[in-house]
Amino acid sequence: MKNEDETASAAEVPRRPGSVARPRRVRVKSHMVSVSEARKSLSTHLGVAQAGQDVIILTNSKPEGVLMSFERYEALLDRIEDLEDRLSIVDRDGDTVPFAEAIGDLDLDL
């Protein structure tokens, strides 16, 4: 089993004038296991996920899936929905926001 502590990059993204800077999110610690290890001790890995660590499931050393708490899953779905809504908004004059500004406003690391 491997443990990795990943953090978000601090790349500066241009922001639209008047936009509010939000703090960058730090990625959750991840715990990597093989499929066979995940099968053998699923309840243990569920406990790890419920404790706040994502469990990345590997097949032939390649990430194939992620086990996370249901609370985190719902939070991610809500965040995705919010981001999709924000990206779909068009100014009343028909002007759109440039991509770089939208990325900065949404705090995305691309």
Backbone bond lengths (Angstrom), bond angles and torsions (degrees), N, CA, C in turn:
res aa  C-N    CA-C-N  psi(-1)  N-CA   C-N-CA  omega(-1)  CA-C   N-CA-C  phi
1 M - - - 1.451 - - 1.519 109.45 -
2 K 1.340 116.28 141.09 1.449 121.92 177.94 1.512 108.87 -119.22
3 N 1.315 116.32 146.02 1.460 122.06 171.70 1.507 107.86 -116.97
4 E 1.314 117.07 136.11 1.454 121.09 177.80 1.509 108.70 -130.71
5 D 1.314 115.35 139.25 1.458 120.95 176.34 1.517 106.85 -110.74
6 E 1.328 116.69 109.54 1.454 121.07 -177.36 1.517 108.87 -106.88
7 T 1.333 115.39 143.65 1.457 119.52 175.14 1.511 108.95 -127.76
8 A 1.313 115.67 152.27 1.464 120.95 -179.48 1.513 109.51 -70.08
9 S 1.338 116.50 146.26 1.458 120.36 176.99 1.508 109.59 -71.54
10 A 1.315 114.84 152.44 1.461 119.66 -176.99 1.521 111.02 -102.50
11 A 1.325 117.61 35.77 1.459 121.16 -179.81 1.522 110.12 -63.72
12 E 1.300 115.41 134.06 1.456 120.34 179.55 1.523 109.66 -81.46
13 V 1.303 116.39 132.96 1.455 122.79 179.44 1.522 107.36 -120.28
14 P 1.342 117.73 133.99 1.463 118.26 -179.99 1.522 111.17 -60.27
15 R 1.325 115.42 143.49 1.458 120.95 -179.08 1.511 109.77 -115.73
16 R 1.323 114.74 150.97 1.449 121.74 176.22 1.523 108.34 -70.33
17 P 1.345 117.94 140.75 1.459 119.52 177.90 1.531 110.48 -55.64
18 G 1.319 115.77 134.59 1.460 120.88 179.20 1.515 114.43 87.23
19 S 1.341 118.03 -7.76 1.466 118.90 179.76 1.525 109.30 -76.76
20 V 1.311 115.10 153.22 1.459 120.96 -177.03 1.518 108.66 -97.25
21 A 1.314 116.36 128.28 1.466 120.57 177.83 1.517 108.97 -78.11
22 R 1.311 115.91 128.65 1.455 121.23 175.79 1.516 108.84 -103.21
23 P 1.312 118.31 151.46 1.468 119.55 179.42 1.525 110.21 -64.60
24 R 1.320 115.52 143.86 1.467 120.68 176.92 1.516 108.97 -68.38
25 R 1.304 115.12 143.70 1.455 119.51 178.14 1.525 108.90 -86.56
26 V 1.300 116.16 143.53 1.449 121.57 175.42 1.517 107.10 -95.49
27 R 1.305 115.66 133.57 1.463 118.71 -179.82 1.514 110.67 -66.27
28 V 1.307 114.67 151.11 1.456 122.32 -179.56 1.528 108.57 -72.71
29 K 1.316 115.97 146.59 1.462 119.08 174.57 1.520 108.83 -59.53
30 S 1.307 115.71 145.63 1.455 118.43 178.49 1.523 109.98 -120.51
31 H 1.282 114.33 152.62 1.458 124.10 -177.02 1.526 105.15 -125.63
32 M 1.332 118.56 120.38 1.463 121.35 -175.36 1.523 111.28 -104.31
33 V 1.329 115.48 133.75 1.466 121.08 178.27 1.524 109.62 -141.72
34 S 1.306 115.20 154.91 1.463 119.95 174.95 1.523 109.43 -77.38
35 V 1.322 115.79 163.63 1.469 120.44 178.17 1.527 110.00 -59.71
36 S 1.329 116.79 -43.24 1.469 119.11 -178.17 1.523 111.15 -64.28
37 E 1.346 117.72 -39.61 1.464 120.85 176.80 1.524 110.68 -65.78
38 A 1.317 117.28 -40.26 1.468 121.17 178.87 1.524 110.56 -62.49
39 R 1.332 117.08 -40.17 1.471 120.80 178.15 1.525 111.54 -63.95
40 K 1.343 115.63 -42.99 1.461 119.91 -176.25 1.524 112.80 -64.77
41 S 1.314 116.42 -36.02 1.472 118.37 -174.33 1.527 111.22 -136.20
42 L 1.327 115.23 56.63 1.463 120.90 -178.36 1.522 111.69 -59.73
43 S 1.323 117.72 -43.47 1.471 119.14 -177.75 1.526 111.30 -63.79
44 T 1.313 117.59 -35.06 1.468 120.50 176.63 1.520 110.33 -63.92
45 H 1.329 116.65 -43.83 1.468 120.84 -178.72 1.528 111.30 -70.93
46 L 1.328 117.11 -31.44 1.474 119.51 172.85 1.525 110.26 -62.60
47 G 1.314 116.04 -39.77 1.458 120.57 177.31 1.524 111.61 -63.25
48 V 1.322 116.53 -39.87 1.470 121.33 177.16 1.524 109.44 -62.14
49 A 1.328 116.49 -44.27 1.468 120.93 179.89 1.528 110.85 -64.61
50 Q 1.308 117.38 -42.36 1.469 120.99 179.58 1.520 111.25 -67.60
51 A 1.331 117.34 -23.41 1.464 121.42 178.79 1.531 111.46 -82.61
52 G 1.343 117.10 -3.24 1.454 119.50 174.56 1.512 116.20 111.52
53 Q 1.331 118.26 0.89 1.456 120.18 177.08 1.515 109.53 -104.58
54 D 1.334 116.87 132.22 1.458 120.18 172.86 1.526 108.09 -73.89
55 V 1.321 116.49 141.58 1.460 121.52 177.06 1.524 106.91 -107.24
56 I 1.319 115.77 114.31 1.464 120.93 179.38 1.522 107.15 -92.06
57 I 1.325 115.98 124.51 1.463 121.53 -177.18 1.520 108.52 -98.93
58 L 1.338 115.11 125.31 1.464 122.21 -175.11 1.523 111.56 -105.96
59 T 1.319 115.58 141.54 1.456 122.72 170.06 1.519 106.02 -123.09
60 N 1.323 116.65 120.34 1.465 121.44 -176.50 1.524 111.22 52.16
61 S 1.314 115.81 44.40 1.469 124.54 178.14 1.526 114.40 65.40
62 K 1.318 117.84 15.00 1.463 121.65 177.17 1.526 108.97 -114.02
63 P 1.349 117.96 135.63 1.465 120.08 177.24 1.524 110.98 -62.22
64 E 1.321 116.33 127.58 1.464 121.32 -178.84 1.520 112.84 -122.31
65 G 1.323 117.25 -20.43 1.452 120.12 -178.89 1.511 110.90 -163.65
66 V 1.326 114.59 169.09 1.467 120.52 179.83 1.524 108.74 -135.19
67 L 1.297 115.61 134.97 1.450 122.44 174.72 1.529 106.03 -108.76
68 M 1.332 115.67 123.75 1.465 120.22 -179.43 1.517 108.81 -140.66
69 S 1.316 115.52 166.53 1.457 118.83 178.66 1.527 109.38 -67.12
70 F 1.321 116.11 152.77 1.458 120.19 179.14 1.522 110.57 -63.96
71 E 1.329 116.74 -35.25 1.466 121.24 178.25 1.534 110.31 -60.82
72 R 1.327 117.18 -45.03 1.476 121.08 178.35 1.526 110.69 -65.10
73 Y 1.325 116.95 -40.69 1.462 121.81 178.35 1.527 110.82 -58.80
74 E 1.338 116.61 -48.10 1.464 120.09 178.73 1.521 111.55 -63.14
75 A 1.326 117.13 -39.60 1.465 120.98 178.74 1.529 110.81 -63.23
76 L 1.323 116.92 -39.69 1.469 120.40 177.83 1.528 111.29 -65.85
77 L 1.341 116.70 -41.92 1.463 119.71 177.45 1.528 111.04 -61.99
78 D 1.332 117.15 -42.37 1.465 120.88 177.35 1.518 110.94 -61.81
79 R 1.330 117.05 -43.12 1.476 121.20 -179.65 1.530 110.41 -63.89
80 I 1.314 117.07 -42.66 1.468 120.94 178.63 1.523 110.38 -61.65
81 E 1.330 116.20 -44.75 1.466 119.98 178.98 1.525 110.75 -61.01
82 D 1.334 116.86 -43.49 1.468 120.27 178.14 1.526 111.37 -61.19
83 L 1.325 116.66 -43.87 1.467 120.57 179.91 1.528 111.53 -64.66
84 E 1.337 116.51 -41.46 1.462 119.77 177.65 1.527 110.81 -62.10
85 D 1.332 116.54 -41.72 1.465 120.40 178.08 1.517 111.03 -62.23
86 R 1.317 116.66 -45.18 1.457 120.35 -178.25 1.520 111.85 -65.57
87 L 1.324 117.21 -36.30 1.462 120.28 179.29 1.526 112.24 -71.71
88 S 1.332 117.07 -24.43 1.457 120.07 -176.95 1.532 113.06 -85.90
89 I 1.318 116.73 -8.33 1.460 119.94 -177.68 1.527 110.31 -75.81
90 V 1.317 115.58 130.64 1.462 121.51 177.82 1.522 107.92 -118.14
91 D 1.318 115.41 139.13 1.460 120.88 178.95 1.531 109.80 -58.29
92 R 1.326 118.47 148.20 1.468 121.87 -178.19 1.520 112.77 -59.11
93 D 1.321 117.37 -27.32 1.463 120.66 178.86 1.525 112.13 -78.81
94 G 1.309 116.64 -3.08 1.457 119.60 -179.64 1.518 112.61 91.53
95 D 1.330 117.10 -1.04 1.460 120.42 178.33 1.518 109.31 -79.47
96 T 1.300 116.15 140.80 1.456 119.89 175.86 1.519 109.09 -104.93
97 V 1.288 116.30 163.38 1.457 122.00 178.19 1.522 107.94 -87.46
98 P 1.328 117.92 132.42 1.476 119.59 177.03 1.527 110.77 -57.82
99 F 1.320 115.62 148.07 1.450 122.33 -176.08 1.530 111.88 -54.11
100 A 1.324 117.96 -47.99 1.472 121.37 -178.01 1.522 111.32 -59.62
101 E 1.329 117.49 -38.19 1.460 120.58 178.57 1.527 111.14 -69.65
102 A 1.333 116.47 -39.52 1.467 120.05 178.83 1.530 110.04 -63.21
103 I 1.320 117.18 -42.25 1.463 121.57 178.71 1.523 109.85 -60.70
104 G 1.347 116.58 -43.70 1.460 120.38 178.44 1.507 112.41 -63.81
105 D 1.320 116.93 -42.64 1.467 120.88 -179.88 1.522 112.60 -65.86
106 L 1.337 116.24 -31.34 1.467 121.07 -176.00 1.518 112.91 -92.70
107 D 1.335 117.26 -1.87 1.467 121.93 -179.28 1.524 112.54 55.90
108 L 1.321 116.06 46.11 1.459 120.30 178.72 1.525 109.76 -96.76
109 D 1.310 116.49 143.29 1.462 122.00 175.42 1.524 108.25 -101.91
110 L 1.314 116.28 102.90 1.467 120.19 178.82 1.494 110.75 -119.79
